[in-house]
Amino acid sequence: MISSRLLAAGAEPYLFLGGKQACIIVHGFNSSTRENRDMGRFLADEGFTVLGVRLPGHATTPADLRRVRWTNWLAAIEDGYSLLKDNSEKIFIMGQSLGGVLILTAASRYPFDGVIGISTPFGLLQGNLARLAHPWLLKVISLFVPEIKKPPLTDNPEEIDERAPGVDLDPYPRYVTRAFAEVLELVRQMQAGLPHMSAPLLLIQGKHDSVVEKNAMQLFRECVASKRMDTLWLENTGHVVTLSNERDIAFRAIADFMRSISES
């Protein structure tokens, strides 16, 4: 029997109606709204209207991700902003990993009232890899190597999988090489836009994150135009903050950050 379902179950976009303060939540690369739905519910219970977007090419089939460009991801955020702006007093935006790169790129172009980057890389690759990995090179490589192995998400050897036992939160078992080229291009777009990003900023990172640079927060501080930049380090967390054992700490910090701006 052929399934007629296009999206992975539970990976649909969501809208939780709350008050006049709204926020957009953006998931990471190769992931889906499954990773942030609990955070969305928490913030809705705190009185915020919450829109969780599904990035094009995600939670369907890897073939879809090969055809997607970074501009399609950014357009999904623009759609979300357009949906909320007429009925909201303030609009915040937050994203995890690739979602963090996306929301910082969007915040340099659209007037968001506050920005929350979770596990957000500044340059993604470091050292020799950073010098060798160019989007155009990955596009060529993708013709011969269509998929690549996922890197570890935590440097804590005692933490086998922080993404919940028995639940496959990544619909695709490997990274799509052609799409990763778009990720690298998006990182460049983000870096170029940081001097134009002036909204209040909250950055959250786990101390066991093996994806994001340890000095990423400092690099962002040196580049953004924001007059307010708050930071939160989570002591026992890897890359996927929204599903970690310390996620409640992050959720509370995000709600407090948004409320402080809403009430000012």
N, C-alpha and C positions, 0 to 999 in steps of 0.2 A: 504493500500500500504506500502510495506517495503522499508525503505530508504536504499540506497546503500552507503551513506556517512559514512565514518569512523571517520572523525574529526569534531568537532564542528565548525560551520561556523566562519571564521575570526581568528581561532586559529592555523592556519598553520604556519610553520616556514617561515622565509623570508630572502631574500638577497638583500640589496640595494647597488649597486655598486657605489663606489666613488674613492678616491685616493689610494695611496700605504700604508696609515695608516689605519689599520683595527681594528674592535672591534667585540667581541662576546657578546651578551646580553642573560642573562638567567633569566627566569621567576621564580616565587615563587611556593610553595607547593599548590597543588589543584587549580592552576591557569593556565594561558596559555600565549601565545605571545600577546594576546589582551592587557595585562597590560603594555607592553613596546613598542608596535609598533609605537606609536607617538614619543617616545624618539628615536627609530631607524630612523624614517624619519628626525627628527631634526638633528641628527648627520650626516646623509647622506647629508643633505643640507649644513652642515658645511665642507663637503669634505672627510668624512670618509667612508670606505666600512664597511657595518654593516651586521652581520649575527645574526638573532634571532632564537635560537634553541628551539625546543619543547622537553621537557623532556619526556622520555618514561612513558607511563601510564597516561598521562595527556590529557585532552580534547577529550577523547574517551568515555570510560565507567569505572565506579569504579572497575569492575571486572579486568580490565587491571592493575589498580594501585595495586591491591592485589598481583599480581605476580611479580611486579618490585622490584629490589634490588638497593641499593645506588650505586653499581658499574655500573649499567646500566645508571644511571644519569651522572656519571663521564665519562663514555665512550662516551656519546653524546657530551660532551665538547671536548674530545680528537678528535672526528670526526671533529668538527668545526675547531679546531686548525690545523688539518692536511689539511683541505680544503683550509685554508687561507695562510698557512705559505710560500708556494713557490712563491706567488705573492704579498707579503706584506713586507714592510720594517720594520714595527713594528706592533705587535698585542697586543691589550688591551682586557681586559675581565671585564665584570661588571654583577652583579646579584642582585636581590631584594629578601630579606627574605631567603627562602631556597636556592634561586639562589645565594645569597651572601655567604652562607655557602659552597655551591658547588664551587664557583669560588676561594675562599680562599684555599679550599682543592686542587683544580687543580693547583693553583699558587705555591703551595709548591712542585709540581711534574713536572711542565712544565715551560719553560722560557718565560713567558709573560712579556711584557715591562711596563705594568702598570695595576693596579687592582682597581676596584671601587666597594665597597660594599655598598648597599643601604638597609637600615632597616635590618641590619644583626645581628642576635642574637649571643652572645658568648656562652651561655649555654642553651638557650631556656627555660628551666624550672628552678625555683628558690625555695629555702627553702626546706620544706619537700617533695614537689613534685620531686625535683631534686634528692633527696636521694632514693625515692621509685620507680621512673620511670626508669627502665632499659629496654633495647631493648628486652631481653629475656622474661621479665615479660609481656611487651606489646604483644609479639607474642602469649603468652598463653592466655592473655585476649582477643585477637582478635578472638579466636575460639568461644567465647561466646558473645562478643560485637564487631561485625564487623565494626561498624561506631560510631563515637563520634561527639558531637556538636562542631561547630567552636567557638573559643573564640572571644570576641570583638576585633576590630583592632585599636580602638582609645579610649582614656580616656576622650575625649571631649564630654560632654552630648549634646551639641548643634549640633554635627556632626553626623547625622543619618547614612549616608552611603557615604563614600568618593569615591566610585567606580562607579560613574556616574549613574544617575537615568534612569531606564528603560532598563538597560543593565546588563545581568547576566554574569559577568566576571569569575565566578567560575563555571565550568561545573558541578561539583559535589556539591550537597547541604550540605554534611557533610564530615568530615575527615574520611578516611579509616584507621582503627586502625592498621592493619598490615603494611601499608605504613608508618604510623607515627613512628613505631619501626625502620624503615630504616632511618628516619630523625634523630632520636636520635643517631643511630650508626654513621651517617654521621657527626654529631656535634662532636663526639669523634674523628673521623678521622681528622676533621679540626683542633681541638685543638692540636692534636699531631703533625700536620704539620706546625703550625704557626712559630716555631723557624727556619724553613727552608724556610720561605716565605720572600724573600728579595726585591721584586719588589716595586717600588713606589706605595703608597696606598692612596686612597681617601675614606673616610667613610662619609656617609650621613644618617642623622636620623631625624625624626620628634619628636618634644618635646611632642606630644600627643600620641606617639606610645605606645600601651598597651601590645605589644608582646615582644619587645626588652628591655633588661635591660637598665636602665638609665645610668649605668656606663659601658656599653658595649665598647664604644670607648676607655676608659682608660684601660680596660682589654686587648683589642687588642694591644694597644700601648705597654703594658708591655710584650707581648709575641712575636710579630713579629720581624724579623730581618731587616725590611725595614729601611733604613736611612731617607727616606722621608715618612711622614704620614700626610696628610691633613685631616681636618674634616670640616663638614658643618652641623649646626643645623638649622632646619626649624621650625619657631616659631608656626605655626598654622596647622601643619600636623600630621596625624596619621601614620599608618603603610604603606599604599600603596602610597608611594611618587610619583611614576610615573603617578598617576592619580589625584593627589591632586591639590589644587588651587595654590600651590607654586612649581609646577613641572617645570615651566620655569626657576626658579632660580637654581634648581638642574641640569637641562639639560645644562644650560650655564656653570655652575661650572665644569661639567664633560667634556664638550668640551674644556674649557680652560685648565683643568688639562692634558688632553691627548695632546693638542697642545704644552703645555710647555715642555712636555717630548719629543715630536717629533722634536721640534726645538732645543733641547739642544745638 
